[in-house]
């Protein structure tokens, strides 16, 4: 495997941090889904935690070069905070997290692709 530039390595580190955050959110959603018989206060507390995690992910992603990740995380944070039915929120968050993981996998593959050195034919004529 070719060595990555410093910028590429930073991008890979950012994406891997995003993937860990998404995995934490996925675990919380699975916990909510598994504890449907719990009291409303417990479930609302878990949804608040999901909303906070996604909002933090959105803010971290705004500072990186992966803007679409932040947009998707923001949409999911809004969904987690909405007072809709439990099943609707769980399903929407599960599907949204699947899409977010897919986008992160694609971004990671792009970041791991070595940059081509500029050749004379790639440069515009003077």
C-alpha positions in Angstrom: 0.0 0.0 0.0 1.3 3.4 -0.9 2.0 6.0 1.7 -0.6 8.6 2.4 0.1 12.3 2.4 -0.4 14.2 5.7 -3.7 15.6 4.4 -5.0 12.1 3.4 -4.0 10.7 6.8 -5.8 13.4 8.6 -8.9 12.7 6.4 -8.7 9.0 7.2 -8.4 9.7 11.0 -11.5 12.1 10.8 -13.5 9.5 8.9 -12.6 6.7 11.4 -13.6 9.0 14.3 -17.0 9.6 12.5 -17.4 5.9 12.1 -16.9 5.3 15.8 -19.5 7.9 16.6 -21.9 6.3 14.2 -21.3 2.9 15.8 -22.2 4.4 19.2 -25.4 5.8 17.8 -26.3 2.5 16.2 -25.8 0.8 19.6 -28.1 3.4 21.3 -30.8 2.9 18.6 -30.5 -0.9 19.1 -30.9 -0.4 22.8 -34.0 1.8 22.3 -35.5 -0.8 19.9 -34.8 -3.6 22.5 -36.3 -1.8 25.4 -39.7 -0.8 24.0 -41.4 -1.9 27.3 -39.3 0.6 29.3 -40.8 3.7 30.7 -41.2 6.8 28.6 -38.6 8.7 30.6 -35.9 6.1 29.9 -36.7 6.0 26.2 -36.8 9.8 25.9 -33.5 9.9 27.7 -32.0 7.5 25.2 -33.4 9.5 22.3 -31.9 12.7 23.8 -28.5 11.0 23.9 -28.9 9.9 20.3 -29.8 13.5 19.4 -26.8 14.9 21.3 -24.4 12.4 19.7 -25.7 13.2 16.2 -25.5 17.0 16.8 -21.9 16.7 18.0 -21.1 14.6 14.9 -22.7 17.3 12.7 -20.6 20.0 14.3 -17.4 18.0 13.9 -18.2 17.2 10.3 -18.8 20.9 9.5 -15.1 21.5 10.1 -14.0 18.7 7.8 -14.0 18.3 4.1 -16.9 15.9 4.2 -19.9 18.2 4.3 -22.6 15.7 3.3 -21.9 13.7 6.5 -22.7 16.7 8.7 -25.9 17.4 6.7 -27.1 13.8 7.1 -26.2 13.8 10.8 -28.1 17.0 11.4 -31.2 15.6 9.7 -31.0 12.5 11.9 -30.6 14.6 15.0 -33.8 16.5 14.2 -35.6 13.1 13.7 -34.3 11.9 17.1 -35.7 14.9 18.8 -39.1 14.8 17.2 -42.0 13.7 19.4 -43.3 11.2 16.9 -44.0 7.5 17.4 -41.3 5.2 18.7 -41.4 2.8 15.8 -41.2 5.7 13.2 -38.2 7.2 14.9 -36.4 3.9 15.3 -36.9 2.9 11.7 -36.0 6.3 10.4 -32.8 6.5 12.5 -31.8 2.9 11.5 -32.2 3.7 7.8 -30.5 7.0 8.2 -27.5 5.5 10.1 -27.2 2.8 7.3 -26.9 5.6 4.7 -24.5 7.5 6.9 -22.3 4.4 7.3 -22.4 3.9 3.5 -21.3 7.5 2.9 -18.5 7.1 5.4 -17.3 3.9 3.7 -17.1 5.6 0.4 -15.3 8.6 1.8 -12.8 6.3 3.5 -12.1 4.4 0.2 -11.6 7.8 -1.5 -9.2 9.0 1.3 -7.2 5.8 1.1 -6.7 6.1 -2.7 -3.2 7.5 -3.3 -3.1 10.9 -5.0 -1.8 10.9 -8.5 1.2 13.2 -9.1 0.4 16.0 -11.5 1.7 15.2 -15.0 2.5 17.9 -17.6 -0.6 16.9 -19.7 -2.8 17.5 -16.6 -1.7 21.1 -16.3 -3.5 23.8 -18.3 -1.5 25.4 -21.2 0.2 28.7 -20.4 
